[in-house]
Amino acid sequence: MTGQRRQRLSMAAWVQGAVATLRGVSAGWWMLAMLAMLVVIGVTLLRLATAATPAALAAGIVQLIALLLLHYLLYRAAAGVRPVLAVAAPLLRFGIALVATILVMLVPLAVARALLPAGARLADVWLWSFVATTVGTLILWPLAPWLAALATGDRTLGPEGSWRLLRGRLATFCGAYLMIVSPCFAVHLMLTMVLDAPGSTLAGSALIAVVFVDALASLAQLALTVGLAVAAWRLHAARGAR
């Protein structure tokens, strides 16, 4: 991943770089991440069950904070930054940037939902939501190395530098996202909509199974996103080390 100054990387090379990055994360961190994801989804179920109540609002805040910390810690663990648990300025900068990108990605999703007719089939809602969210993600995807830099505390790579870093590589970088991250997101979105569907009769072991699989899909989506972003950031870090 760090050979030539302007090395053109294939989609397979990006995927290999992401996998190599994630292999550096210890088993203990993966267990902690899985537990955190189960907690996040459990909080989601609580929020759905309590509808528009103060408990639902509190659950939503807890969920947002938990996701933010999980993203931050996984970025740092994948990048090999120590200490992983550092709570300082990088967390604040990363948190603001992450929340901003999420809010921007909600715009195409809101437009897609508004264009759907009332009473649309669940499959149609899923398809439109998937396409809209994926388009929004790809628009912001060139900023992925910058997010990794923020999490690691590297202030030498800004948004513009992130775009320049991927110049000549952006098509394959986006292709790698579509290849390995999008399928995980598709499963997560489908299961989330099943859990959130009005009149859902899931209960007992069926509900536990769906929650567990959703947690696995969500964690895989997050991990592969982090792996690709950190692999791209390392191109910049390696260039600065020369």
C-alpha positions as CSV (number, residue, x, y, z in Angstrom):
1,M,0.0,0.0,0.0
2,T,2.9,2.4,0.4
3,G,5.3,1.7,-2.5
4,Q,5.1,4.4,-5.0
5,R,4.2,8.0,-4.4
6,R,1.3,7.9,-6.8
7,Q,0.6,4.2,-6.9
8,R,-2.7,3.4,-8.5
9,L,-4.5,0.8,-6.3
10,S,-7.0,-1.8,-7.6
11,M,-10.1,-2.6,-5.6
12,A,-8.5,-5.9,-4.6
13,A,-5.5,-4.0,-3.2
14,W,-7.8,-1.7,-1.2
15,V,-9.6,-4.7,0.3
16,Q,-6.3,-6.4,1.1
17,G,-5.1,-3.2,2.8
18,A,-8.3,-3.0,4.8
19,V,-8.1,-6.6,5.9
20,A,-4.4,-6.3,6.8
21,T,-5.3,-3.2,8.9
22,L,-8.0,-5.0,10.8
23,R,-5.8,-7.9,11.6
24,G,-3.8,-5.6,13.8
25,V,-6.8,-5.2,16.2
26,S,-6.7,-7.6,19.2
27,A,-9.3,-10.2,19.9
28,G,-10.2,-8.4,23.1
29,W,-11.1,-5.2,21.2
30,W,-13.3,-7.2,18.8
31,M,-15.2,-8.8,21.7
32,L,-15.6,-5.3,23.3
33,A,-16.8,-3.9,19.9
34,M,-19.4,-6.7,19.5
35,L,-20.7,-6.2,23.1
36,A,-21.0,-2.5,22.4
37,M,-22.9,-3.1,19.2
38,L,-25.3,-5.4,21.0
39,V,-25.9,-2.7,23.6
40,V,-26.5,-0.2,20.8
41,I,-29.1,-2.4,19.1
42,G,-30.7,-3.2,22.5
43,V,-31.0,0.5,23.2
44,T,-32.6,0.8,19.7
45,L,-35.2,-1.8,20.7
46,L,-35.9,0.1,23.9
47,R,-36.3,3.3,22.0
48,L,-38.8,1.7,19.6
49,A,-40.7,0.2,22.5
50,T,-41.0,3.4,24.4
51,A,-42.1,5.5,21.4
52,A,-42.0,9.3,21.9
53,T,-41.2,9.4,25.6
54,P,-38.4,10.9,27.7
55,A,-37.0,7.3,28.0
56,A,-36.9,7.1,24.2
57,L,-35.0,10.4,24.0
58,A,-32.5,9.3,26.7
59,A,-32.0,6.0,24.8
60,G,-31.3,7.8,21.6
61,I,-28.7,10.0,23.3
62,V,-27.0,6.9,24.8
63,Q,-27.1,5.2,21.4
64,L,-25.4,8.2,19.7
65,I,-22.7,8.5,22.3
66,A,-22.0,4.7,22.2
67,L,-21.7,4.7,18.4
68,L,-19.4,7.7,18.5
69,L,-17.1,6.1,21.1
70,L,-17.1,2.8,19.2
71,H,-16.2,4.5,16.0
72,Y,-13.4,6.5,17.7
73,L,-11.9,3.5,19.5
74,L,-12.0,1.2,16.5
75,Y,-10.3,3.8,14.3
76,R,-7.5,4.2,16.9
77,A,-7.1,0.4,17.5
78,A,-7.0,-0.3,13.7
79,A,-4.4,2.5,13.2
80,G,-2.3,1.2,16.0
81,V,-2.5,4.5,18.0
82,R,-1.7,4.3,21.7
83,P,-3.4,4.8,24.1
84,V,-6.6,3.7,22.4
85,L,-8.8,5.0,25.2
86,A,-7.4,8.5,25.1
87,V,-10.3,11.0,25.7
88,A,-9.0,14.4,24.5
89,A,-9.2,16.9,21.7
90,P,-9.0,14.2,18.9
91,L,-12.2,12.7,20.2
92,L,-14.0,16.1,20.1
93,R,-12.8,16.9,16.6
94,F,-13.6,13.4,15.3
95,G,-17.0,13.5,17.0
96,I,-18.0,16.8,15.4
97,A,-16.8,15.6,11.9
98,L,-18.6,12.3,12.2
99,V,-21.9,13.8,13.4
100,A,-21.7,16.3,10.5
101,T,-21.2,13.6,7.9
102,I,-24.1,11.6,9.3
103,L,-26.3,14.6,9.1
104,V,-25.3,15.3,5.5
105,M,-26.0,11.7,4.6
106,L,-29.5,12.0,6.0
107,V,-30.4,14.5,3.3
108,P,-30.6,12.1,0.3
109,L,-32.4,9.6,2.6
110,A,-35.0,12.1,3.6
111,V,-35.5,13.0,-0.1
112,A,-35.9,9.4,-1.1
113,R,-38.4,8.7,1.7
114,A,-40.4,11.8,0.7
115,L,-40.6,10.6,-2.9
116,L,-42.1,7.2,-1.8
117,P,-45.9,7.0,-2.0
118,A,-47.9,6.5,1.2
119,G,-48.2,2.8,2.0
120,A,-45.2,1.8,-0.1
121,R,-44.1,-1.8,0.3
122,L,-41.3,-2.5,2.8
123,A,-39.1,-3.8,0.0
124,D,-39.5,-0.6,-1.9
125,V,-38.7,1.5,1.2
126,W,-35.6,-0.6,1.8
127,L,-34.4,-0.3,-1.9
128,W,-34.9,3.5,-2.0
129,S,-33.3,3.9,1.4
130,F,-30.3,1.8,0.5
131,V,-29.7,3.6,-2.8
132,A,-30.1,7.0,-1.3
133,T,-27.8,6.3,1.7
134,T,-25.2,4.7,-0.5
135,V,-25.2,7.7,-2.8
136,G,-24.8,10.0,0.2
137,T,-22.0,7.9,1.5
138,L,-20.1,7.8,-1.8
139,I,-20.3,11.6,-2.1
140,L,-18.5,11.9,1.3
141,W,-16.3,8.9,0.9
142,P,-13.3,10.9,-0.2
143,L,-13.2,12.3,3.3
144,A,-12.7,8.9,4.9
145,P,-8.9,9.2,5.3
146,W,-9.4,12.6,6.9
147,L,-11.8,11.0,9.5
148,A,-9.2,8.4,10.2
149,A,-6.6,11.2,10.7
150,L,-8.9,13.0,13.1
151,A,-9.3,9.9,15.2
152,T,-5.6,9.3,15.4
153,G,-4.8,12.9,16.3
154,D,-3.0,13.5,12.9
155,R,-3.7,17.2,12.0
156,T,-1.5,17.2,8.9
157,L,-4.3,15.8,6.7
158,G,-7.3,18.1,6.2
159,P,-10.4,17.6,4.0
160,E,-8.7,19.0,0.9
161,G,-5.6,16.9,1.5
162,S,-7.9,13.8,1.8
163,W,-9.3,14.5,-1.7
164,R,-5.7,15.0,-3.1
165,L,-4.5,11.8,-1.5
166,L,-7.2,9.8,-3.4
167,R,-6.7,11.5,-6.7
168,G,-6.3,8.8,-9.3
169,R,-7.4,6.2,-6.8
170,L,-11.0,7.4,-6.0
171,A,-12.8,5.1,-8.4
172,T,-11.2,2.0,-7.0
173,F,-11.6,3.3,-3.4
174,C,-15.3,3.7,-4.0
175,G,-15.4,0.4,-5.7
176,A,-13.9,-1.3,-2.7
177,Y,-16.6,0.3,-0.5
178,L,-19.3,-1.1,-2.8
179,M,-17.7,-4.5,-2.8
180,I,-17.3,-5.1,0.9
181,V,-19.2,-2.5,2.9
182,S,-22.4,-2.1,1.0
183,P,-23.5,-5.7,1.4
184,C,-23.1,-5.5,5.1
185,F,-25.1,-2.2,5.2
186,A,-27.8,-3.8,3.0
187,V,-28.3,-6.6,5.6
188,H,-28.2,-4.2,8.5
189,L,-30.8,-1.8,6.9
190,M,-33.1,-4.7,6.1
191,L,-33.0,-6.1,9.6
192,T,-33.4,-2.7,11.2
193,M,-36.5,-2.1,9.1
194,V,-37.8,-5.5,10.1
195,L,-37.4,-4.7,13.7
196,D,-38.9,-1.2,13.2
197,A,-41.8,-2.4,11.0
198,P,-45.3,-1.5,12.3
199,G,-47.1,-4.5,13.8
200,S,-43.9,-6.6,13.9
201,T,-44.6,-9.9,15.8
202,L,-41.0,-10.8,16.4
203,A,-40.5,-12.1,19.9
204,G,-38.5,-14.5,21.9
205,S,-35.7,-16.5,20.1
206,A,-36.6,-15.0,16.7
207,L,-36.2,-11.5,18.0
208,I,-32.8,-12.4,19.7
209,A,-31.6,-14.0,16.5
210,V,-32.5,-10.9,14.4
211,V,-30.8,-8.6,16.9
212,F,-27.7,-10.7,17.0
213,V,-27.4,-11.0,13.2
214,D,-28.0,-7.2,12.9
215,A,-25.2,-6.6,15.4
216,L,-22.8,-8.8,13.4
217,A,-23.8,-7.0,10.1
218,S,-23.4,-3.6,11.8
219,L,-20.0,-4.4,13.2
220,A,-18.8,-5.8,9.9
221,Q,-20.0,-2.6,8.2
222,L,-18.2,-0.4,10.7
223,A,-15.0,-2.5,10.8
224,L,-14.6,-2.7,7.0
225,T,-15.3,1.1,6.7
226,V,-12.6,1.7,9.3
227,G,-10.2,-0.7,7.6
228,L,-10.5,1.1,4.2
229,A,-10.3,4.6,5.8
230,V,-7.2,3.7,7.9
231,A,-5.5,2.0,4.9
232,A,-6.0,5.2,2.9
233,W,-4.7,7.4,5.8
234,R,-1.6,5.2,6.0
235,L,-0.7,6.3,2.5
236,H,-0.5,9.8,3.8
237,A,1.3,8.8,7.1
238,A,3.9,6.8,5.1
239,R,4.5,9.7,2.8
240,G,5.1,12.0,5.7
241,A,7.5,9.6,7.3
242,R,9.8,9.6,4.3
